[in-house]
Amino acid sequence: MKHEAAERLQYGVLPYRVTDEVEIMLISSRETKRWVIPKGWPIKGKKPHISASIEAFEEAGLIGDADSHAIGAFYYVKRLKKGDEALCKVEVFPLKVKGQAINWPEKNQRTCEWFSASEAAELVQEPELRDLLHRFRTKIEKRKFKKAS
């Protein structure tokens, strides 16, 4: 396997909801079945957070509002066709989930599951994504606490 030299950009969402705690939806990757967040290549003519929202629908049937400001980024190595690999930077946009469709394009190819933010952080393999999940949980919990007081 060889690495492509250039870093490639993707956009992803951090799907969340707030119940008694901050919950994050993770999805399984199609090939390795690792827990990941919805992400994909930029869509020509679409703003980054809109591209990310479209991926969230295609991969997990998620409906919601993606923030237009990224909360961070992480890197991972993507396996490409023919066994090549590419280093990808994923800019992540929070997506407050309003619902999930009954059917979506990749429904039969992935598993979707809600986890507490702490559990989600432990389940993902990328250290930068793990850190991003912890920071996001802390930010949302502080905001929730301020509203309650």
Buried (B, 14 or more C-beta within 10 A) or exposed (E): EEEBEEEBEBBBBBBBBEEEEBBBBBBBBEEEEBBBBBBBEBBEEEBBBBBBBBBBBBBBBBBBEBBEEBBBBBEBEBEBEEEEEBBBBBBBBBBBBEEBEEEBEBBEEBEBBBBBBBBBBEBBEBEBBBEBBBBBBEEBBEEEEEEEE
